[in-house]
């Protein structure tokens, strides 16, 4: 369940962050509601995750996977492109998430 909770937290955060641009500084009601509800869900499920996964590991996974997915959402939803250094950096984030999940005893598998 701990990784299901973390997955829900990540997906909710990605929806909220992606809707943040569409909210146009909270002037659009529907995207603004998605932002608020998404972050509430994200933090709630992240708090559940912290019962079984150390905060540093949970946050590293939450933010790392979130960065990758928000970057992909920006590309597909808003036609935002990334240059080579940005793509390399995102690749390193992905590598870091893999290292944590495969090799870290702190990840509490």
Wavefront OBJ file of the C-alpha trace (Angstrom):
o trace
v 0.000 0.000 0.000
v 2.842 2.411 0.758
v 3.869 2.639 -2.884
v 0.243 2.862 -4.021
v -0.176 5.870 -1.717
v 3.007 7.398 -3.110
v 1.824 6.758 -6.673
v -1.510 8.493 -5.939
v 0.363 11.416 -4.359
v 2.582 11.767 -7.419
v -0.276 11.591 -9.926
v -2.354 14.113 -7.948
v 0.628 16.481 -7.789
v 1.210 16.158 -11.527
v -2.446 16.963 -12.276
v -2.368 19.925 -9.879
v 0.885 21.339 -11.223
v -0.213 20.871 -14.835
v -3.500 22.654 -14.093
v -1.639 25.519 -12.419
v -0.647 26.985 -15.788
v -4.176 26.556 -17.140
v -5.611 28.321 -14.074
v -4.037 31.567 -15.339
v -3.166 32.863 -11.863
v -6.362 31.323 -10.431
v -8.588 33.360 -12.751
v -10.103 30.234 -14.371
v -12.401 28.363 -11.942
v -12.153 24.761 -13.178
v -8.355 24.567 -13.465
v -8.091 26.417 -10.137
v -10.285 23.812 -8.444
v -8.153 21.041 -9.976
v -5.036 22.710 -8.536
v -6.424 22.991 -5.005
v -8.006 19.536 -4.914
v -4.973 17.960 -6.574
v -2.550 19.379 -4.023
v -4.826 18.407 -1.119
v -4.959 14.827 -2.416
v -1.201 14.832 -3.106
v -0.227 15.981 0.380
v -2.739 13.720 2.080
v -1.429 10.616 0.316
v 2.170 11.743 0.762
v 1.474 11.978 4.510
v 0.160 8.395 4.458
v 3.311 7.311 2.673
v 5.455 8.828 5.417
v 4.134 6.263 7.903
v 6.252 3.581 6.229
v 8.831 5.281 3.993
v 11.474 7.707 5.335
v 10.654 11.324 4.501
v 13.829 11.887 2.464
v 13.242 8.846 0.291
v 9.520 9.540 -0.154
v 10.163 13.156 -1.071
v 12.984 12.258 -3.453
v 10.726 9.809 -5.281
v 7.699 12.144 -5.163
v 9.572 15.143 -6.504
v 11.780 13.235 -8.952
v 8.994 11.314 -10.636
v 6.834 14.442 -10.460
v 9.463 16.492 -12.319
v 9.654 13.931 -15.094
v 5.867 13.630 -15.468
v 5.234 17.389 -15.256
v 7.891 17.925 -17.929
v 6.111 15.386 -20.138
v 2.750 17.041 -19.434
v 4.220 20.429 -20.358
v 5.433 18.991 -23.638
v 2.101 17.384 -24.562
v -0.358 19.889 -23.083
v 1.444 23.191 -23.606
v 3.897 22.356 -26.432
v 6.838 23.300 -24.201
v 10.121 21.883 -25.410
v 13.257 21.063 -23.457
v 16.820 21.553 -24.612
v 19.558 18.935 -24.359
v 20.823 19.971 -20.899
v 17.261 19.807 -19.531
v 16.739 16.356 -21.039
v 20.072 15.162 -19.634
v 19.115 16.491 -16.210
v 15.762 14.714 -16.358
v 17.592 11.555 -17.384
v 19.767 11.871 -14.280
v 16.641 12.306 -12.150
v 15.209 9.108 -13.628
v 18.511 7.349 -12.944
v 18.421 8.605 -9.354
v 14.907 7.272 -8.826
v 15.996 3.893 -10.200
v 19.073 3.808 -7.945
v 16.942 4.583 -4.877
v 14.384 1.912 -5.720
v 16.823 -0.808 -6.715
v 19.749 -0.320 -4.358
v 18.647 1.639 -1.283
v 17.784 -0.255 1.859
v 16.179 2.988 3.112
v 13.440 2.716 0.486
v 11.768 0.075 2.685
v 10.761 -2.410 -0.001
l 1 2 3 4 5 6 7 8 9 10 11 12 13 14 15 16 17 18 19 20 21 22 23 24 25 26 27 28 29 30 31 32 33 34 35 36 37 38 39 40 41 42 43 44 45 46 47 48 49 50 51 52 53 54 55 56 57 58 59 60 61 62 63 64 65 66 67 68 69 70 71 72 73 74 75 76 77 78 79 80 81 82 83 84 85 86 87 88 89 90 91 92 93 94 95 96 97 98 99 100 101 102 103 104 105 106 107 108 109
